Amino acid sequence: MQTHESLNEPRESQDLEAMAERLDHSANFQVLRKVTPITAFNSGNPPGLHKVCIIDTETTGLDTAECEIIELGYQVVEFDSQGLFYKVLLAKNFLQEPKGIISEDVTRVTGITLEDVKGHQIPWAEVENDLADVQLCVAHNAGFDRPILERFNPLFIDKVWGCSVHQIDWASLANVSIKSQEYLAWKVGGFFYDAHRALDDVQALTLLLQQNISESQQTAFHFLLTTVRKQKVFIKATRAPFELKDELKKRQYRWNPSEKVWQKMLDADLQEAELAWLIENNTPNPTLIKLKATDTFSVRAE
């Protein structure tokens, strides 16, 4: 039997939505809506659809060579060559008990305690089956998630990876300079979500990637695909002068402490201009490495 409160829920929801609509049309307010799981973004079943795995990990730390996975979330989505999503084929979340501790800092960020994950193990055989025919994985900071996942399962070694942080020019395409996922969700998508839980992050990223951006009003995923399809190279500013370090940082080079060199990945069609800049700035012998599509954001690209 329905209670008086449950009978009022649809009416209350309609009232809230009406208020939100009124606020949305005011220049003095901005309404953020909470993400709810979406099972299909576009209807139909056009030929030539592909599969992408949107994926996220929660871990015991930030050192990709040492930290352990404590939560894995992913969903597999159909997409077309223009970057439109169709059906969400599956969405899963798994907890994992680590061998070590879960620090108070990690619990403060994720809400996950050692008690939450006690006795849980990621069923890797199930993950392998789910992602067997997926060629592309996308994470918000693939340079973090990919090396960790490759340590735990070789399944991820032969996948092509995309990164929604580094492979979408949010500043020029959406006029947003801060690349945190929560901030982009707000500024680009107008929504919020329970951040730092794996599947919640995945579902929010999936929605973010379907937002239309730029004057052409193409999806963010369209621009990510365009970048993923380009040949990549890895440039090491070998023997760059010390006084160039600030300029290298501005050009998004990272310091590799093991080799003591500044390095970065970029599209191959930009390499000539980058090499010319290095030579002009007293770095005459930079190292250039062509990357395979499956090496992007992997430790093999370091």
Secondary structure by P-SEA (a helix, b strand, c coil): cccccccaaaaaaaaaaaaaaaaaacccbbbbbccccccccccccccbbbbbbbcccccccccccbbbbcbbbbbbbbbccccccccccccbbbbbbbcccccaaaaaacccccccccccccaaaaaaaacccccbbbccccccaaaaaaaaccccccbbbbbcccccccccccccccccaaaaaaaccccccccccaaaaaaaaaaaaacccccccccaaaaaaaaaacbbbbbbcccccccaaaaaaaaccccccccccccccccccaaaaaaaaaaaacccbbbbbbbccccccccccc
